[in-house]
Amino acid sequence: MYSSENKIDAWISAHKEEMVAHIKRLIHVQSISTPCTFQEYPFGAGCASALDYMLELAGDLGLTTRNYDYYCGSAVLQGRTDRTIGIFVHLDTTPVSDMWLQDPFEAVERNGYIIGIGSEDNKGAAVSMLYLLRCLKDLEITLDHTILVVFGCGKKARMEDMDYFLRHEKAPELSLVADASFPVCIGEKGSANFELTCPICDEHLVDFRSGLAANMIPGCAFALLKDLTLEEVMERLDKDSRCVVIPVDPYVKIDIGGLGGHAAFPEGSRSPIPLLADILLSHQLVGSSAPYIRFLRDTYQSYNGAPFGLDEQDETFGYSTHICGTVGIQHGTMRQIINVRYISQLTGAEVSKRVCETAGRAGISCRLLSDTPPHTPEACLKPLTPVLTSIVNHVLGTSLHEYTMGGVTYAQKLPNAISFGPNRDDLPTPLGWGRGHMANEAVRIQDLLNALKIYALSLHRIDTMF
């Protein structure tokens, strides 16, 4: 189908082990995004170290690089013109949960997978896209467009890295975002974060805590109880097998597990928050805070938006979703951070109105923290969709179709942008391993190699189209 295909296959085979080694080294860099106002490193020293690693590697590969004040960086392969096609990835990761079975920063290669935090989201793709430039350079595949790979450091921090990039660089004529699944994403749901607060002054409940970030479904939760002995708590629980009880002097701690996941893809996850709430309510372990604990139980048992009156559906995006990313009690206040992914039929204002009204009926205060509206690619990009999809299906031997998703990518920030691979939603994840935002995150090495080839063939094909 493509004259350069055999050469690309041979090049990828020769550089596979080298590429995998760099992915594992990049995972070792602890780049959890931590916004730092007025600091040298806007998203923390870890993200800066990850960017330094990638730019140094790009320089070693003979590519031109630029550091945008540690908001992001780029590697450039010059084309015959200065018109650019951008490829966007990110180096920051979510926080680490307690559910990992290994050190998340010590990547392990097993059965054709790399296991480590950020392996799928998005460090594997970052190295793969850098090696794409090297592949084109080594094989002397010169394009009309200059290819710019951009390494973001603040994807998990409201994508402020892209705001900075666009203030200091002309936007590419076309941008491909390698932070999704194949083939082509033709729409992303809106995403809104809310803070819900209420006063807690309970006879027994000291803390109810779960979660690490707004965009992560927690994997575990715990409650701390006062003025009850371990024996009294055990008697009230009456052999309830859903939890573990631990004495933590002077308190009694109730631990419970769930099945964490990505806020954009809650299907198959199981939040521990409603389970813990149900245990406390069923066994009379809370007093005056019962109405608020009941809210936790009833609101987060499902994820389809219905508890907030957001259960409309449309043909493009399907249905809205909601999750509680974090909850905790401190200084007499319970604070929840929730995330809503909403369909294009709804506006951010309507979503905010319904969420706040629902919380208000329960005596809970509500504040909108952030809102990113739904996104669909510009009409001028429509001719690219069948071309890119056909290349994906050719390389993978599949019959995949374009899709929409709840995930939010840099395509929301960039003009003329499409989310395009490199992950596979059509393949199962091995039992015990997770995907992005999950414990034991893993990426299939062959998927990254396929992505390099798909991108190489795609750039060659669309170079004259745009």
N, C-alpha and C positions, 0 to 999 in steps of 0.2 A: 504493500500500500504506500509506503514512504521509502524513498531511495536511501535515506540515511539510517533507517531503522536497525539494520544489522550492526552498523558501526556503533550506534548508541548502546545496543545490547551488550556488545563486547566491552565497551568502556565501562558500563555499569558493573559488569561482572568483575572487571579488574580492580575496581575501586570500592567494592562493597565493604570489605573488612575495615578499610581506612575510614569510610563514612560512619560505620557503626561505632568505631572507637571514638570518633569526635562527638557523636550523639551522647555516648555514655559520659564523656568528660564534661559536656555541657550540662547534663543532668546533675552532675556532682556540684555545680555552682548553685548555691541556695538563693534563687532569685524570686522570692516572694515579694510581690509589689507592695511597697509601703510608702505612700505619698509623704514627702518631706518638704514642706514649704520653706522656701528661701535657703535651701541647702544645695551643696554642689551636685548632689545626685538626687534628682527630683523624685525618684521612686525607690530610693535606698541603695546602699552599697552593693547589695547582692545583685540587683538588676544591672548596676553599672559594671560589675565584674563579668556578668554574662555577656554584656555588649562588648566589653574589651576583648573577651575571648573570641567572639565571632569576627570582630573587625581585624584582630591580629591574624586569625586564620585566613580571612579573605585577602589580607595583604600578602601572606605567605603564598597564596594561590595566584598572585600576580594581578589582583583586581584593585581598582581604585576604590577607596573607602572615604566615608565622611561620618563624623560624630556630631549629631545635632544636640549638643550639650546634655548628653545622656538621657534625653527624652526618647531618642531612637537613633539608629545609625543605618548606613546603607553601604552596599557593595555594588559596583557598576561594571557592566560589560558594554563597552562602547560599540554602537552600531554604525551604519553608514550615514545616519542622520542623528540629530539631537532630539528627535521625537522619541518619547519614552513609553515603554510598557512597564508598569510597576508590579512587583510581586511582594505581597505583604504577609509577614509572619510576626509572632511575638515571642519574647523570651521570658516574660514573667509568668509565674504559676500561682495557683491557689494556695492557701495555707494548708498545712499538713494535719490530717486527722489522726486520732488515736487508733484507727482501725488497720493500719498498715501491718503486714506480717514480716516486713523487712525494713531496713533503713531506706527511706524513700529517695535519698540522695546518692545511694550507692547502687547504680544501675546494674541489673543482672540480665544476662542474655540466656534465654531458656526456650527450647522448642520453637525457635524461629521468631521469638518475641523479645523486645527490650522492655523490662519492667522497671519503672522509676517515675518519680513525679515529673510531669511535663513531657513524658515520652510521646504521648499522643497530642497533648495540648500544651505546647505547640513546638517543643524543642526538636523533635524528630523531623518535622517539616522544615524548621529553620535551617538545619544542616543540609537536608535534602535539596532545598532551593539554592543554597550556596553552591553545592556540588553541581547543580544544574548549570550555573554559570561556568564552572570549571569545565564541565563536559562540552558545552558549546565552544568554549575557548580552545580546548585541546583538539577538538575535531574540526576546528576552523570553520564552524557553521556561523557565518556572518549574516546578521539580519539588518534590515533597514532601520528598525527601531533599536535604540539603546535600551538595554534591560537593566532595571534598577530593582534590587532586592532590598527591602526595608525591614529592619529588625526593630520592632516596637518593644518598649519597656513598660508601658502602662496600660495594656489591654484590660487588666483587671481593675484599673483605677479610672474608670469612666472614659477610657480611650483619650485621655488628655495628651498622650504622646502624639496622636495624629493631628490634634489641633495645633500643636507646636510645629509639627512637620509642615503642615499646609501654610503656616505663617512664614516659613523660611525656605520653602521650595515650591516651585511650580508643580501642580498636580500632574501626574502622568496622563497621557492621552487615553490610556486604558489601564485599569488596575485589576489584578487577579489576587484574591485573598485566599491563601492556602491555610485556612483555619476552619474547614468545614468537611463535608464528605463529597465524594464523587457521585453523579457527574456534576451538574450545575445547579446551584441554589438560585431560584428565581424569586425568592421573597423571604424576609425575616420578620418575625413578629415584633411588635413593640415590647419594650421592657421598662417597667416602673418599679422603683423601690420605695417602700414606706416604712416609717418608724411608728410603732404603736406602743403607747405607754399607759400604765395604770398604777394606782397606789396599791401596795401590798402591806398589810399589817395582820399577819396570821398567827393564830395560837401555836402552830407547829411548823409551818413552812418557812424556812430560812432562804432557800434558793431553789430555783428550777432553772436548769441551765442546759443548753444544747446549741451546737452549731459553731461554725467558724467564719462564714461569709454569707452575704445575701444571696449569692448565686450558687450555693451548694446545699443540697438536701443533707441534713446531718446523718451521721452513722451511729450516734449514741447520745444518751441524755442521762442526767441524774437530778435527783432532788435531795436536799438536805433538810432534815427534820430536827426540831428541838423539843425538849420537855417530854420526850418519849424514850423509854429504854429500848434496847435492842429486842428484848423479849416481848415487849408490848407491840412493837412494830411487826415482829414475826407472827405473833398471835393474830393481829388484825389482817395480815396478808393471807393467812390461812392456806399456806402452801401454794400461793400463786407462782407459777413457774415462769412467768414472763420477765421476772426481774431478779437481781442479786442484791442482797442486803449486807451492808458493811458498816461496822462501828467506826466512826471517825470522831473521837472524843472532842467536844462534848455532844456531837451530833450523831444521828443515824443517817447513813447515805443509802439511797435506792438507785441502783444502776440499771439501765436497760439499753439494749442494742436495737438497731434498725438496719436498714439497707440504704446507704447514702447514694447520692447521684448528682447529676447536673440539673440546675433549676430549669434549663431549657428543655430537658428531656426527662420529665419525672416518671414516665411510664416504666414500671418494673421496680421502682424504688419503694421504700417503706419508711416513712419518717417515724422516729421514736417519740416525737413530741406528743401526738395524741395517745400513744400507748401508755406513756408515763402519766399523762393527765388522767387517763381512765383508771389506772391503778390507784392513784391518790384519791380519786372520787369514789371508786367502788368500795374501798376499804376504810372510808372515813378518816383519812390521814391529813385532811386539810379542813380548816374552819371557815373563817370569814372570806377567805380568798376563793372559795369554791366557784362563784360565778365566773371569775377570770380563768380559772383552770378548766372550767367547762367550755369556755370559749376556745381554748387551745385544743381540747379534745374534738369538739364539733367542727371547728373550722379547718383543721389540717388532716382530717381522716381521708379526705379526697383532695385531688389536685386540679379539678376541671373548672375552677373559677366559680362554681355554683354558690358556695357560701357567701360570696361577695356579690352575687347577682350578675356574674360575668359569664354566664353559660351559653351565650349566643355562639353560633357557628357560621362559617362562610366557606365558600368553595375553594378559596385560595389558601387559607391558613388552617382550616379545620376549627379548632376550639382554643379558647384561652386556657391558661394554667396559672396556678398560684402555689407558692410554697412559703414556709417559714424557714428562713436561713439561720437565724440566731434568736435565742431567747435567754434572758437572764434576769436575776433580781439583784439590785444593788441600791443601798441607801433608801430602802422602802419603796422602790419603784421597779415594776416589771417592764422590761423593754424588749419588744419584738422587732425584728427587721424582716420584712416580707418582700418577696419578689413576685410580680405579676407579668406574665408574657401574654400580650393581648393581640387579638386579630384586627385586621384593617377596618372592620365594620365599626370598631370602637375608637374613640379619641382618647388621648391621655387625660383630658379634662373629665370625660365621662367616667373613666376608670377610677380616677382620684375621687370623684364625687361618690361613687358606689362603695368604694373601700372605706372611705371616711364615714359614710352614713352607717354602714354595717358595724364598724367599730364603735361609733357613737351610741348605737342602740345597746351596746354591751357596757357602756360606761367607760370606754377606752378612748383616749385621745389619739389622733392620727395626724401624721405630717408626711407630705410627699418629700422624698429625698432627691430623686432623680427620675427622669423620664426620657426615653429614647423612642420615638415613634416608629411604627412599622415601616419597612423599607422594601421597595421593589426596584430592580434595575431600570435605568433609563431606556426609553424605547429604542434608541439608537444601538443598543447592545443586543437587541432581540435576534438579529441574524447570526450572532456568535453562538447562541445556545445549541442549535442542532449540530454545528460544526464541532464544538467542544465535546458534546455528548457522544458523537459518532467516534471520535478518537478514543474516548474513555472506553467505550464498548469494544472497540477494536483491540485495544491493548489488554483489557481484562477478560475478554471473551464473554461479556455479559449483554443484557438487554435492559440496562438501567434507563430511567427517565428523569428529567429535571424534577425538582422538588422544592417545597418550602419548609421552613423550620422555625423553631422557637429560639435558636441560638442567635446571638448578636455578635457581629464581626465588624472589622474595620470597613466593610462595605457600606455601613451606615454613615461613615464619616467622609468617605472619598467619593468624588464625582466619577462617573463612568466606571463603576466597580462591580465585579461579580465574585461571589464566593465559589471557589472551585477546588474541591478536594482538600487534602489528600486521603481522608479517612474513608472507611468502608462501613456503611450501615447495613449492607446486605449480607454481611458475614457475622456469625455469632462470636461473642467474646468468650474465651475459654473459662470454664468454671473456676472461680476463686480469684480471677483477675478483673480489673475494672477498666473503665474508660476515663475520659477527661473529667476532672473534679471528683473522682472516686479514689478510694484507697486501692492500693496495688494496681495503679494505672499501668497499662501496657499498650504497646504498639507493635503491630506485625511488621517485621523488617521488610518483607516482600511488598507490602503496601507502599512503603516509602520509596523503594526502588522503582515500583510501577509508576509512582507519582512523578519521579524524576523523568522517566521516559515519556509519560503523558504530557508533561509540561514542555519537554523539548520538542515533541512533534506538534503540539498545539501552537507554540510560538512560531515555529516554522510555517505553519498553515495560516495563521491569522495575521502574520507580519504584513501581508499585502492587503488585508481586509480593512485595516483601521488606520 
